[in-house]
Amino acid sequence: MKIIYLNDEVNNYLPPLVATIGFFDGVHRGHRFLIEEVKQKARFSGMQSAVITFDNHPRQVLHPHQHLSLLSSFTQKIKLIEATGVDICIILHFDKALSLLHAKDFMQSILSEQLHVTKLIIGYDNKFGYGCKESFDDYQRYGQELGIEVIKATELNSNKEHISSSVIRRLITLGEIKAANKALGYNYVIEGQVIEGYHNGHKLGYPTANIDRKTCFQLIPAEGVYAVKVKTDLSPLWLNGMLYIGVRPTYNGKTLCIETNIFNFNKSLYGHNIKVSFIQRVRGERKFDTLSALSSQLANDKKQCEEILKESI
């Protein structure tokens, strides 16, 4: 896949394109269904296929004080788009100036004149342009004036379930990881750098790699214990483990922690980056009366996680 950052020189070598446009957070099943339709229409037309996306989420630019955690980092998103087999990924810098372009101006100055888009496949629920006020009929009318065929994409109808990034974010926030993974089409993954923690898990026989929340820019699932797969930057292998998200109420903690116990692993990971793939939520957050009760529950959690992970292979 060729990756292109929009600049004044791209129109010197871009061929006519069949393209779609969107932020594509998480590149979920609905996104991949749309991109497959773009690829099919491109093959039929003898043209190259393209995904046009943004470096920043529009809400992060237009409403910077509203916290928005994403499903995928920018790097993850580009890798997921590449995995679809699309020919070209074009990255636009989303800023206030771009947000002020009306749909027709955007289609003319960027899609037509700079990117040579001749067929534009629009997601069934996608809108673009200043204020997102225009409709698909408007896009079609502008396209006719500019020589762009605007096509409404087929909606993915999977057992009548609605798949969108916002729906998946809600599922993850609720801890419904299996449902979120089904909508994504892959297991949800977060990544971050390991920092020193409180060593409470180590004292109980369950040493943990604690992810620094300041280095993890993705949406954190609901508090509780999860069966997970873990990949460190020391090895290409995915290792079994269990992960805890919570404030450590048994220790009267107040700060949210992300603690990963990697099974049969004893190397130091301080300062290293890890990726955590969520398989299933085992239980929610609980406060225990004694450390002995907590230790017994951790043993049960590990056993349950091992069974889940055995079935997930």
One Martini backbone bead per residue (centre of mass of N, CA, C, O) as a GRO file, in nm:
protein
  313
    1MET     BB    1   0.096   0.037   0.023
    2LYS     BB    2   0.039   0.367  -0.041
    3ILE     BB    3   0.158   0.660   0.128
    4ILE     BB    4  -0.016   0.983   0.151
    5TYR     BB    5   0.059   1.318   0.192
    6LEU     BB    6  -0.085   1.604   0.163
    7ASN     BB    7   0.010   1.807  -0.119
    8ASP     BB    8   0.103   2.003  -0.395
    9GLU     BB    9   0.237   1.728  -0.554
   10VAL     BB   10   0.034   1.485  -0.592
   11ASN     BB   11  -0.098   1.563  -0.880
   12ASN     BB   12   0.154   1.461  -1.057
   13TYR     BB   13   0.091   1.118  -0.991
   14LEU     BB   14  -0.206   1.075  -0.972
   15PRO     BB   15  -0.448   0.874  -1.039
   16PRO     BB   16  -0.735   0.767  -1.093
   17LEU     BB   17  -0.995   0.732  -0.838
   18VAL     BB   18  -1.123   0.505  -0.598
   19ALA     BB   19  -1.303   0.633  -0.313
   20THR     BB   20  -1.282   0.693   0.040
   21ILE     BB   21  -1.410   0.857   0.349
   22GLY     BB   22  -1.249   0.881   0.679
   23PHE     BB   23  -1.136   0.794   0.995
   24PHE     BB   24  -1.137   0.487   1.092
   25ASP     BB   25  -1.190   0.384   1.377
   26GLY     BB   26  -1.053   0.053   1.402
   27VAL     BB   27  -1.127  -0.086   1.146
   28HIS     BB   28  -1.390  -0.231   1.108
   29ARG     BB   29  -1.616  -0.425   0.951
   30GLY     BB   30  -1.758  -0.189   0.810
   31HIS     BB   31  -1.506  -0.067   0.684
   32ARG     BB   32  -1.410  -0.324   0.527
   33PHE     BB   33  -1.663  -0.345   0.354
   34LEU     BB   34  -1.624  -0.072   0.214
   35ILE     BB   35  -1.335  -0.121   0.099
   36GLU     BB   36  -1.417  -0.363  -0.075
   37GLU     BB   37  -1.602  -0.200  -0.260
   38VAL     BB   38  -1.383  -0.017  -0.369
   39LYS     BB   39  -1.206  -0.239  -0.493
   40GLN     BB   40  -1.417  -0.354  -0.687
   41LYS     BB   41  -1.470  -0.090  -0.848
   42ALA     BB   42  -1.177  -0.054  -0.936
   43ARG     BB   43  -1.143  -0.314  -1.096
   44PHE     BB   44  -1.383  -0.264  -1.293
   45SER     BB   45  -1.247   0.030  -1.384
   46GLY     BB   46  -0.924   0.025  -1.384
   47MET     BB   47  -0.845   0.129  -1.095
   48GLN     BB   48  -0.754   0.278  -0.809
   49SER     BB   49  -0.749   0.243  -0.464
   50ALA     BB   50  -0.885   0.453  -0.186
   51VAL     BB   51  -0.799   0.595   0.135
   52ILE     BB   52  -0.939   0.867   0.315
   53THR     BB   53  -0.778   1.034   0.584
   54PHE     BB   54  -0.695   1.129   0.924
   55ASP     BB   55  -0.488   1.239   1.184
   56ASN     BB   56  -0.742   1.375   1.311
   57HIS     BB   57  -1.003   1.407   1.503
   58PRO     BB   58  -1.248   1.631   1.474
   59ARG     BB   59  -1.320   1.649   1.784
   60GLN     BB   60  -1.025   1.725   1.875
   61VAL     BB   61  -1.041   2.007   1.724
   62LEU     BB   62  -1.338   2.128   1.787
   63HIS     BB   63  -1.325   1.967   2.095
   64PRO     BB   64  -1.060   1.975   2.303
   65HIS     BB   65  -1.219   1.946   2.595
   66GLN     BB   66  -1.312   1.674   2.484
   67HIS     BB   67  -1.278   1.360   2.566
   68LEU     BB   68  -1.110   1.125   2.331
   69SER     BB   69  -1.108   0.786   2.290
   70LEU     BB   70  -0.957   0.548   2.097
   71LEU     BB   71  -0.924   0.240   1.925
   72SER     BB   72  -0.679   0.370   1.758
   73SER     BB   73  -0.397   0.438   1.655
   74PHE     BB   74  -0.247   0.568   1.394
   75THR     BB   75  -0.064   0.325   1.335
   76GLN     BB   76  -0.282   0.108   1.355
   77LYS     BB   77  -0.468   0.215   1.134
   78ILE     BB   78  -0.272   0.188   0.896
   79LYS     BB   79  -0.231  -0.119   0.925
   80LEU     BB   80  -0.531  -0.193   0.886
   81ILE     BB   81  -0.558  -0.071   0.605
   82GLU     BB   82  -0.336  -0.237   0.470
   83ALA     BB   83  -0.480  -0.521   0.525
   84THR     BB   84  -0.707  -0.476   0.296
   85GLY     BB   85  -0.552  -0.400   0.005
   86VAL     BB   86  -0.522  -0.124  -0.060
   87ASP     BB   87  -0.344   0.092  -0.259
   88ILE     BB   88  -0.427   0.375  -0.108
   89CYS     BB   89  -0.320   0.616   0.146
   90ILE     BB   90  -0.473   0.922   0.244
   91ILE     BB   91  -0.346   1.202   0.434
   92LEU     BB   92  -0.511   1.435   0.628
   93HIS     BB   93  -0.500   1.746   0.773
   94PHE     BB   94  -0.679   1.821   1.060
   95ASP     BB   95  -0.825   2.145   1.080
   96LYS     BB   96  -0.981   2.437   1.094
   97ALA     BB   97  -0.962   2.496   0.790
   98LEU     BB   98  -1.090   2.229   0.694
   99SER     BB   99  -1.360   2.256   0.861
  100LEU     BB  100  -1.459   2.518   0.673
  101LEU     BB  101  -1.522   2.338   0.445
  102HIS     BB  102  -1.727   2.279   0.216
  103ALA     BB  103  -1.818   2.015   0.039
  104LYS     BB  104  -1.773   2.134  -0.246
  105ASP     BB  105  -1.489   2.249  -0.194
  106PHE     BB  106  -1.362   1.983  -0.114
  107MET     BB  107  -1.422   1.828  -0.376
  108GLN     BB  108  -1.270   2.024  -0.561
  109SER     BB  109  -0.981   2.096  -0.421
  110ILE     BB  110  -0.921   1.785  -0.335
  111LEU     BB  111  -1.058   1.545  -0.480
  112SER     BB  112  -1.022   1.654  -0.774
  113GLU     BB  113  -0.756   1.838  -0.810
  114GLN     BB  114  -0.553   1.660  -0.619
  115LEU     BB  115  -0.673   1.336  -0.624
  116HIS     BB  116  -0.848   1.226  -0.867
  117VAL     BB  117  -1.145   1.171  -0.809
  118THR     BB  118  -1.410   0.970  -0.979
  119LYS     BB  119  -1.491   0.782  -0.730
  120LEU     BB  120  -1.733   0.801  -0.454
  121ILE     BB  121  -1.755   0.621  -0.155
  122ILE     BB  122  -2.023   0.637   0.074
  123GLY     BB  123  -2.112   0.600   0.366
  124TYR     BB  124  -2.432   0.564   0.486
  125ASP     BB  125  -2.333   0.763   0.760
  126ASN     BB  126  -2.172   0.981   0.601
  127LYS     BB  127  -2.019   1.305   0.670
  128PHE     BB  128  -1.922   1.622   0.516
  129GLY     BB  129  -1.826   1.923   0.600
  130TYR     BB  130  -1.944   2.202   0.708
  131GLY     BB  131  -2.147   2.081   0.966
  132CYS     BB  132  -2.276   1.839   0.818
  133LYS     BB  133  -2.540   1.942   0.629
  134GLU     BB  134  -2.524   1.761   0.398
  135SER     BB  135  -2.627   1.539   0.160
  136PHE     BB  136  -2.614   1.293  -0.065
  137ASP     BB  137  -2.754   1.459  -0.287
  138ASP     BB  138  -2.547   1.684  -0.279
  139TYR     BB  139  -2.298   1.515  -0.352
  140GLN     BB  140  -2.407   1.429  -0.627
  141ARG     BB  141  -2.438   1.712  -0.749
  142TYR     BB  142  -2.143   1.795  -0.723
  143GLY     BB  143  -2.025   1.559  -0.882
  144GLN     BB  144  -2.153   1.629  -1.157
  145GLU     BB  145  -1.996   1.904  -1.180
  146LEU     BB  146  -1.692   1.752  -1.126
  147GLY     BB  147  -1.672   1.438  -1.220
  148ILE     BB  148  -1.810   1.273  -0.975
  149GLU     BB  149  -1.896   0.962  -0.869
  150VAL     BB  150  -2.159   0.912  -0.641
  151ILE     BB  151  -2.170   0.648  -0.392
  152LYS     BB  152  -2.363   0.441  -0.206
  153ALA     BB  153  -2.305   0.233   0.028
  154THR     BB  154  -2.324  -0.069   0.151
  155GLU     BB  155  -2.472  -0.213   0.413
  156LEU     BB  156  -2.387  -0.379   0.689
  157ASN     BB  157  -2.583  -0.683   0.752
  158SER     BB  158  -2.541  -0.822   1.073
  159ASN     BB  159  -2.801  -0.933   1.218
  160LYS     BB  160  -2.898  -0.627   1.250
  161GLU     BB  161  -2.631  -0.493   1.328
  162HIS     BB  162  -2.476  -0.206   1.446
  163ILE     BB  163  -2.176  -0.072   1.303
  164SER     BB  164  -1.958   0.130   1.507
  165SER     BB  165  -1.739   0.314   1.678
  166SER     BB  166  -1.937   0.411   1.901
  167VAL     BB  167  -2.047   0.133   1.976
  168ILE     BB  168  -1.774   0.008   2.054
  169ARG     BB  169  -1.702   0.205   2.276
  170ARG     BB  170  -1.940   0.132   2.456
  171LEU     BB  171  -1.872  -0.167   2.498
  172ILE     BB  172  -1.595  -0.117   2.631
  173THR     BB  173  -1.696   0.059   2.865
  174LEU     BB  174  -1.879  -0.201   2.965
  175GLY     BB  175  -1.698  -0.477   2.906
  176GLU     BB  176  -1.794  -0.589   2.610
  177ILE     BB  177  -1.563  -0.756   2.446
  178LYS     BB  178  -1.689  -0.972   2.266
  179ALA     BB  179  -1.873  -0.774   2.111
  180ALA     BB  180  -1.647  -0.586   2.015
  181ASN     BB  181  -1.480  -0.800   1.862
  182LYS     BB  182  -1.701  -0.872   1.661
  183ALA     BB  183  -1.721  -0.585   1.535
  184LEU     BB  184  -1.420  -0.560   1.458
  185GLY     BB  185  -1.278  -0.861   1.384
  186TYR     BB  186  -1.105  -0.831   1.649
  187ASN     BB  187  -0.892  -0.786   1.901
  188TYR     BB  188  -0.857  -0.573   2.137
  189VAL     BB  189  -0.597  -0.311   2.149
  190ILE     BB  190  -0.339  -0.211   2.367
  191GLU     BB  191  -0.080   0.041   2.440
  192GLY     BB  192   0.236   0.064   2.636
  193GLN     BB  193   0.422   0.163   2.907
  194VAL     BB  194   0.627   0.042   3.154
  195ILE     BB  195   0.585   0.072   3.505
  196GLU     BB  196   0.606   0.130   3.823
  197GLY     BB  197   0.449   0.005   4.096
  198TYR     BB  198   0.329  -0.137   4.412
  199HIS     BB  199   0.386  -0.464   4.442
  200ASN     BB  200   0.130  -0.631   4.529
  201GLY     BB  201   0.128  -0.869   4.331
  202HIS     BB  202   0.404  -0.987   4.407
  203LYS     BB  203   0.327  -1.051   4.708
  204LEU     BB  204   0.088  -1.258   4.591
  205GLY     BB  205   0.220  -1.400   4.312
  206TYR     BB  206   0.140  -1.146   4.089
  207PRO     BB  207   0.311  -1.012   3.876
  208THR     BB  208   0.328  -0.682   3.717
  209ALA     BB  209   0.251  -0.493   3.427
  210ASN     BB  210   0.246  -0.143   3.418
  211ILE     BB  211   0.056   0.088   3.256
  212ASP     BB  212   0.101   0.394   3.126
  213ARG     BB  213  -0.150   0.613   3.069
  214LYS     BB  214   0.021   0.841   2.915
  215THR     BB  215   0.088   0.603   2.676
  216CYS     BB  216  -0.232   0.559   2.653
  217PHE     BB  217  -0.470   0.659   2.387
  218GLN     BB  218  -0.686   0.461   2.449
  219LEU     BB  219  -0.949   0.289   2.528
  220ILE     BB  220  -1.061   0.197   2.843
  221PRO     BB  221  -1.189  -0.040   2.992
  222ALA     BB  222  -1.358  -0.167   3.217
  223GLU     BB  223  -1.358  -0.256   3.519
  224GLY     BB  224  -1.139  -0.539   3.586
  225VAL     BB  225  -1.109  -0.873   3.461
  226TYR     BB  226  -0.886  -1.017   3.206
  227ALA     BB  227  -0.841  -1.200   2.930
  228VAL     BB  228  -0.509  -1.218   2.779
  229LYS     BB  229  -0.279  -1.093   2.540
  230VAL     BB  230   0.087  -1.064   2.523
  231LYS     BB  231   0.318  -0.815   2.384
  232THR     BB  232   0.649  -0.767   2.355
  233ASP     BB  233   0.967  -0.612   2.265
  234LEU     BB  234   1.123  -0.909   2.305
  235SER     BB  235   0.881  -1.052   2.136
  236PRO     BB  236   0.658  -1.203   1.891
  237LEU     BB  237   0.498  -1.324   2.114
  238TRP     BB  238   0.200  -1.440   2.251
  239LEU     BB  239   0.090  -1.409   2.583
  240ASN     BB  240  -0.045  -1.517   2.861
  241GLY     BB  241  -0.310  -1.349   3.064
  242MET     BB  242  -0.392  -1.102   3.316
  243LEU     BB  243  -0.613  -0.815   3.367
  244TYR     BB  244  -0.618  -0.507   3.554
  245ILE     BB  245  -0.887  -0.269   3.619
  246GLY     BB  246  -0.829  -0.010   3.867
  247VAL     BB  247  -0.815   0.121   4.225
  248ARG     BB  248  -0.765  -0.070   4.459
  249PRO     BB  249  -0.982  -0.109   4.711
  250THR     BB  250  -0.830  -0.294   4.914
  251TYR     BB  251  -0.604  -0.038   4.928
  252ASN     BB  252  -0.748   0.240   4.896
  253GLY     BB  253  -0.755   0.338   4.617
  254LYS     BB  254  -0.771   0.611   4.342
  255THR     BB  255  -0.604   0.508   4.102
  256LEU     BB  256  -0.588   0.412   3.790
  257CYS     BB  257  -0.511   0.079   3.681
  258ILE     BB  258  -0.278  -0.125   3.466
  259GLU     BB  259  -0.255  -0.477   3.519
  260THR     BB  260  -0.015  -0.735   3.414
  261ASN     BB  261  -0.029  -1.089   3.414
  262ILE     BB  262   0.223  -1.297   3.308
  263PHE     BB  263   0.251  -1.606   3.228
  264ASN     BB  264   0.546  -1.744   3.276
  265PHE     BB  265   0.695  -1.458   3.369
  266ASN     BB  266   1.032  -1.288   3.470
  267LYS     BB  267   1.076  -1.024   3.325
  268SER     BB  268   1.179  -0.712   3.283
  269LEU     BB  269   0.963  -0.412   3.168
  270TYR     BB  270   1.088  -0.157   3.223
  271GLY     BB  271   1.034   0.071   2.952
  272HIS     BB  272   0.855  -0.108   2.797
  273ASN     BB  273   0.656  -0.226   2.538
  274ILE     BB  274   0.304  -0.314   2.525
  275LYS     BB  275   0.058  -0.553   2.421
  276VAL     BB  276  -0.307  -0.582   2.457
  277SER     BB  277  -0.532  -0.856   2.423
  278PHE     BB  278  -0.873  -0.885   2.432
  279ILE     BB  279  -1.100  -1.152   2.516
  280GLN     BB  280  -1.221  -1.146   2.830
  281ARG     BB  281  -1.440  -1.097   3.080
  282VAL     BB  282  -1.453  -1.208   3.420
  283ARG     BB  283  -1.476  -0.940   3.605
  284GLY     BB  284  -1.527  -0.711   3.829
  285GLU     BB  285  -1.502  -0.495   4.063
  286ARG     BB  286  -1.344  -0.555   4.395
  287LYS     BB  287  -1.376  -0.575   4.748
  288PHE     BB  288  -1.165  -0.696   5.002
  289ASP     BB  289  -1.120  -0.781   5.335
  290THR     BB  290  -0.868  -0.953   5.243
  291LEU     BB  291  -0.571  -1.070   5.112
  292SER     BB  292  -0.657  -1.365   5.105
  293ALA     BB  293  -0.910  -1.324   4.934
  294LEU     BB  294  -0.763  -1.200   4.693
  295SER     BB  295  -0.573  -1.439   4.635
  296SER     BB  296  -0.798  -1.645   4.578
  297GLN     BB  297  -0.923  -1.488   4.340
  298LEU     BB  298  -0.671  -1.487   4.160
  299ALA     BB  299  -0.665  -1.792   4.123
  300ASN     BB  300  -0.941  -1.805   3.984
  301ASP     BB  301  -0.881  -1.611   3.756
  302LYS     BB  302  -0.651  -1.769   3.628
  303LYS     BB  303  -0.806  -2.026   3.567
  304GLN     BB  304  -1.019  -1.894   3.387
  305CYS     BB  305  -0.824  -1.769   3.182
  306GLU     BB  306  -0.692  -2.032   3.087
  307GLU     BB  307  -0.953  -2.149   2.968
  308ILE     BB  308  -1.014  -1.924   2.767
  309LEU     BB  309  -0.733  -1.931   2.616
  310LYS     BB  310  -0.754  -2.223   2.522
  311GLU     BB  311  -1.014  -2.162   2.338
  312SER     BB  312  -0.873  -1.917   2.161
  313ILE     BB  313  -0.666  -2.083   1.971
   0.00000   0.00000   0.00000
